[in-house]
Amino acid sequence: MKKLICAVLLGLGVIVPVLAGGFVSANDLSAEKLVSNKDIDGFVFKATGEKGITIETIDEVREAEDGEIFNARVKLNGSGNTSYRSVQFSAKKGETLTVYLNSSSKSDARVLIVAKADGTVVQSLTAPPDTGEAGIANCVLPDNGTYSIYSKSSGINLYQIIVE
């Protein structure tokens, strides 16, 4: 769901919606296997029949150090790029991307790539091993535009993505 702030133009009685960042949480999504692109509140989950994404509930909830609790996840199911097994979103220069995530491995950390639409890598974020606690990674986005996040290699589970 996107945060919506309504501004009232004084004297005119006009209400104008103003978008103020956005977020998507796996907790709010229905379980499904994505085999094509799906737009959820401005976040486009990029998938193909051969390189799909899985949204599923989890038996053992994950809690992040800031107290956020997750009972579902988005499984990227392996390495991706800007065309598949990724999540694409728009952002403005200086906005912060925050991702709640884990590696799908209980012992190995994995790398989540943040890239511009043209594939230029902006930053590499760490997806910590899945030890029962959701990790948190963030970065400041350098330009206005479209970005994608995807696994550099192997599976990563996403719990929530925030752009603000």
C-alpha positions as CSV (number, residue, x, y, z in Angstrom):
1,M,0.0,0.0,0.0
2,K,1.3,3.5,-0.8
3,K,1.2,6.2,1.8
4,L,-1.1,8.9,0.7
5,I,-1.0,12.4,2.0
6,C,-3.8,14.7,1.1
7,A,-3.1,18.4,0.8
8,V,-5.9,20.9,0.9
9,L,-5.5,24.0,-1.2
10,L,-6.6,26.8,1.1
11,G,-9.5,28.8,-0.2
12,L,-10.3,26.4,-3.0
13,G,-11.4,23.4,-1.0
14,V,-9.5,21.1,-3.4
15,I,-7.9,18.0,-2.1
16,V,-4.8,16.9,-4.0
17,P,-3.3,13.4,-3.4
18,V,0.5,13.5,-3.0
19,L,2.5,10.2,-3.0
20,A,5.0,10.0,-0.2
21,G,7.1,6.9,-0.8
22,G,5.7,3.4,-0.7
23,F,6.0,-0.1,0.7
24,V,5.0,-3.6,0.1
25,S,4.9,-6.3,2.8
26,A,4.7,-10.1,2.1
27,N,2.3,-10.2,5.1
28,D,-0.3,-8.4,2.9
29,L,0.1,-10.6,-0.2
30,S,-1.8,-13.7,-1.2
31,A,0.2,-16.9,-1.6
32,E,0.9,-17.6,-5.3
33,K,3.5,-18.6,-7.8
34,L,4.3,-15.7,-10.2
35,V,5.2,-16.7,-13.7
36,S,4.7,-13.3,-15.3
37,N,5.0,-9.7,-14.1
38,K,2.7,-8.5,-11.4
39,D,2.3,-4.9,-10.2
40,I,1.4,-4.6,-6.5
41,D,1.0,-1.0,-5.4
42,G,3.7,0.3,-7.7
43,F,6.2,-2.5,-7.0
44,V,6.5,-4.8,-10.1
45,F,7.4,-8.4,-9.3
46,K,9.3,-9.5,-12.5
47,A,8.9,-13.2,-13.2
48,T,8.8,-15.7,-16.1
49,G,7.6,-19.2,-16.5
50,E,11.2,-20.5,-16.2
51,K,12.3,-17.9,-13.6
52,G,9.4,-17.5,-11.2
53,I,8.9,-15.9,-7.8
54,T,6.9,-17.6,-5.0
55,I,4.8,-15.8,-2.4
56,E,4.0,-18.0,0.6
57,T,3.1,-18.0,4.2
58,I,5.7,-19.4,6.6
59,D,5.3,-21.6,9.7
60,E,8.0,-20.0,11.8
61,V,7.5,-16.2,11.9
62,R,10.5,-13.9,11.4
63,E,11.1,-10.9,13.7
64,A,13.4,-8.1,12.8
65,E,15.5,-6.3,15.4
66,D,13.2,-3.3,15.1
67,G,10.2,-5.4,16.2
68,E,8.6,-5.9,12.7
69,I,7.1,-9.4,12.5
70,F,6.6,-11.4,9.3
71,N,4.4,-14.5,8.7
72,A,5.0,-14.6,4.9
73,R,7.8,-14.2,2.4
74,V,8.6,-13.5,-1.2
75,K,11.0,-16.1,-2.5
76,L,13.2,-14.9,-5.4
77,N,14.0,-18.6,-6.1
78,G,17.6,-18.0,-7.3
79,S,19.7,-15.4,-9.1
80,G,18.0,-12.7,-11.1
81,N,18.4,-9.5,-13.1
82,T,16.3,-6.5,-14.0
83,S,14.1,-8.7,-16.2
84,Y,13.2,-11.6,-14.0
85,R,13.3,-12.8,-10.3
86,S,13.4,-9.1,-9.3
87,V,11.2,-6.4,-7.9
88,Q,11.1,-3.1,-9.7
89,F,10.0,0.3,-8.3
90,S,10.3,4.0,-8.9
91,A,12.1,6.4,-6.5
92,K,13.4,9.9,-6.2
93,K,16.9,11.0,-5.6
94,G,17.8,10.8,-1.9
95,E,15.0,8.4,-1.0
96,T,16.0,5.5,1.2
97,L,15.4,1.9,0.2
98,T,14.9,-0.4,3.2
99,V,14.5,-4.2,2.7
100,Y,13.7,-6.8,5.3
101,L,15.3,-10.0,4.0
102,N,17.2,-13.2,4.5
103,S,19.3,-15.6,2.5
104,S,17.4,-18.8,1.8
105,S,20.4,-20.6,3.4
106,K,20.7,-21.1,7.1
107,S,24.5,-20.7,7.0
108,D,25.4,-18.5,4.0
109,A,24.8,-14.8,3.5
110,R,23.8,-13.8,0.0
111,V,24.0,-10.5,-2.0
112,L,21.0,-8.5,-3.0
113,I,21.7,-6.2,-5.9
114,V,20.2,-2.7,-6.2
115,A,20.3,-1.6,-9.9
116,K,19.1,1.1,-12.1
117,A,16.7,0.2,-15.0
118,D,19.7,0.0,-17.4
119,G,21.3,-2.6,-15.2
120,T,23.9,-0.3,-13.6
121,V,24.6,-1.6,-10.1
122,V,24.0,1.0,-7.4
123,Q,24.8,-1.0,-4.4
124,S,25.1,-4.6,-3.0
125,L,23.2,-5.3,0.2
126,T,23.8,-8.3,2.5
127,A,21.0,-10.8,3.0
128,P,22.0,-12.5,6.2
129,P,21.6,-16.3,6.8
130,D,18.2,-17.4,7.8
131,T,18.7,-18.0,11.5
132,G,15.1,-17.2,12.4
133,E,15.4,-13.4,12.5
134,A,14.7,-11.1,9.5
135,G,17.6,-9.0,8.5
136,I,17.4,-5.3,7.5
137,A,19.4,-3.7,4.7
138,N,19.1,-0.2,3.3
139,C,20.7,2.3,1.0
140,V,20.1,5.8,-0.3
141,L,19.1,6.0,-3.9
142,P,21.3,8.3,-6.0
143,D,18.9,9.5,-8.8
144,N,15.2,9.8,-9.8
145,G,14.2,6.8,-11.8
146,T,13.4,3.1,-11.9
147,Y,15.3,0.6,-9.8
148,S,15.3,-3.2,-9.4
149,I,16.4,-5.5,-6.6
150,Y,17.4,-9.1,-7.2
151,S,19.7,-11.8,-5.9
152,K,23.2,-11.9,-7.4
153,S,23.4,-15.6,-6.8
154,S,21.1,-18.2,-5.2
155,G,17.9,-17.6,-3.2
156,I,16.9,-14.7,-1.1
157,N,13.6,-14.2,0.8
158,L,12.1,-10.8,1.0
159,Y,9.6,-9.8,3.8
160,Q,9.1,-6.1,3.2
161,I,10.3,-3.3,0.9
162,I,10.1,0.4,1.8
163,V,10.9,3.4,-0.2
164,E,10.8,6.7,1.6
